[in-house]
């Protein structure tokens, strides 16, 4: 027996928070009965209907994509642009775990397991994200120190746990900087550098927790191993 909102989220249909809202709004039925109480437990044989749609039970799938530049991190796009799910050969209703900007490349996970996605995106789990940024201008020690101390984004102080100058190109007046963060705010890395006076020309996510793009060319993907999935679930609190 598992809690209803967890079963809905794990199906990939929606997030757990949205599932809880749907239950409260009376939009979820179990075996024909409207359920409005959070924490109601169901089993695998129960028929669950969410917002007039039968909840289909499908096997969990987990993928790591080396996201190319110029691709939307979404499951659909009304402008007809290429989306990340276009790269994955599956009929499962997978969705991206978190977001990467249109012009940002690198590590992106996709799954139909809502609980798995929630573990990796929930702030309490303090998941580490490592980016490599190409900046206009040569960053100075004072700005690196400021990023470590923290800058205000949306009136919240966010800090880089590590910042390392990797390469300097005097001729083009650019540099490569590796930055490690734990939050997941919208456009966070670009905005952090802007706060200390630098524009990000290119941005790549090199690592998300244990996951890297090793042996994957841009646009290539692989399935996660059972051990990798197990490691992520071990973070559950």
N, C-alpha and C positions, 0 to 999 in steps of 0.2 A: 504494500500500500504506500502511495506517495501523495503528497499534497497536490491539490488540483492545479494551483498556479505554477508549480514546478513542472508538472507534466505538460501544461500548455507551452511554457517557455522552452522546455527541452525539445518540443516538436519543431522548433524553429519558426513557428507561426508569428510569435511576437516576443517582446521582452517580458520578464517576470513582472515588472512594475505595471506594464500595460495589461498583462493578464489579470493582475489583481484589480485593476480599474474595471475591466470588463465583467469580472465576477460581481463586484459591488453594484454595477449598473444593471445586473440581472440579465446579462447577455450570454451566459454560459449555462448549458443544460448537461446533466449527467443522467443517462438512461431516461431521458424525457422529462426530468424534473429540473426546474430552474434552481440554480445554486447561487446564493448571495453571501454565504459565510466563508471568509478566508480560512484556509487551513483544512477545509474538507478534504478527506483522503479518498482516493480512487485506486482501482487496480487495473491491470492490463486488459481485462475483458469488458470494462465499462465503455459505453458509447458516450463520447464527449462531443458536444456541438458548441462551437464558439462563434457568436455573431452569425448564426444561421449556416455555418459551415461545419461539416463533420471533420473532427480532428483525425487526420490520417496518421497512422503509426508507420514511420519509416526508419530504416537503419541509420545510425549516426555516422556522419562522414566528416572528415577533418582534412583540410588542405593548407599548404603553405605556397603562396604565390610570390614570385619576384615581380612586383607591380611595375609596369612600364610607365613612362612619362605620358601625360595626355590621356589618362584613363580615369573615368569616374568611379569612385568608391561607393557603389550603390548596386541595387538589384534591378534598377530600371532608370531610364532617363528620357524625359519627354522631348528632348531635343535630338534624340537619335544618336547620341555620342556613344563611344565604346565604353562598356562597363566591365568591372573586374570579373563578374561571373561569366562573361563571354569566354574567358580563358580556360575555364574548368569544364572538363567533359563529364558531366553528371546530370541525371534527371532529378536529383534531390533538390529540395528548396533551400539551398545554402545561402548564406548572407555573410558579409564581411564583419570581422571582429574589430570594432573601432573604425577609424577613418584615416586615410591618407589623402592629402590634397591632390587635385587634378594633375599638378606638375611635380608631385613628389613621388619618388620611386622607392623600391625596396620591399622589406618584409611585410606581408599582409596575410593574415590567417582568415580562412573562410570555413564555415561549418553550418550544420543544421541543428546543432546542439546549443540551445539557449543557455543552459547552466554553465557549460564550458566557456561560452562567450562572456557571461556575467563574471566569472572568476577572474578572467583576464582584464576586464574593464573596470571592475569595482575599485574605487580609490583605496579601500582598506587593505587590499592585497599588495599595494606598493610595487606594482610590476615595473621592472626596469626597461627603459626604451633608449636605444643608442642611435644617434643620428650623425651623419657627416654632412656638414654645410659648407658650400662655397660662398664666401662673402665678398662683396665689393669693398675694397680697402683692406688694410692689414690691422687686425684686432690687436689691442694693447693689453698689457697685464691688468691695468685698472678696470677695463671692461670685462675681462675674464673674471676678476675678483667680484665685480658687481653681479654677474650672472650667478655666481656661487652664493652670494649673500641674498640674492633674490630681487625680483622686479615685480611691480604691480600689474596684474592683468585682470581686468574686470573687478578692480578693488580687492583682489586676492593676491597675496604674496606667493610667488612661485620661484623655486630655486632649481638650479642645475646641480646635481650631485657631483658631476665631474665635467670639466671643460679642458680640452687639450688642443693646442695649436699643432696641426699635423704637417702643414706645408705652406710655404710663402712663395708667391710669384711677384717679384718686384716689377717686372716688365708690364704685366697686366694689372698690377695693383690689386691683386686678389689673394685670398688665403683659404685654406681648408681647415675647418675646425670640427673636432668631434665633441659632441655634447650629450650628456646622459641626464634624462629626466625620469620622473615617476608619475607625474600627473598626465592628463590627456585632454587638455583644453583645446578648443578650436584654433587651428593655426598657431599652436603654442610656440614652437621653436622659432618660426619666422618673427613672431611678435616679440619674443624675448630679445632676439638680436636687434630688432628695430628699436627697442627701448634703450639699448646702449649705443645706438647710432650706426647700425650696419644693416645693409640690405642683403637678403639671401638670394643669390643667383640660382643655385641648385641645392636640392635637399634630398638625401637618401636615408631611409631608415635601415641601418645596418643590422640591428638586432632588436628583437622583442623577447625579453626574458631569455629562454634557452634557444630561441629560434633565429637562424640566420639564413641568408640566401646562398650559402656555400653550395657549389656545383649546380646552381640554377642560373641560366641566362635570363635576361629581361623577357618577361612574358611566359617563362616556364614555371611549372608548379610540380609539387609532389604531395603524396598523401603523408600525413603524420603517422608515426609508428605508435602502436599501442602503449609503449613505454612513455613516449612523449605526452600522450593524452593522460596517462596515469600521473605523471609528474605535475601537470597542471591541476588535476583534481586533488592532488595532495596539498595544494595551497588553500583549499576550501576551509573557511573558518565558521 
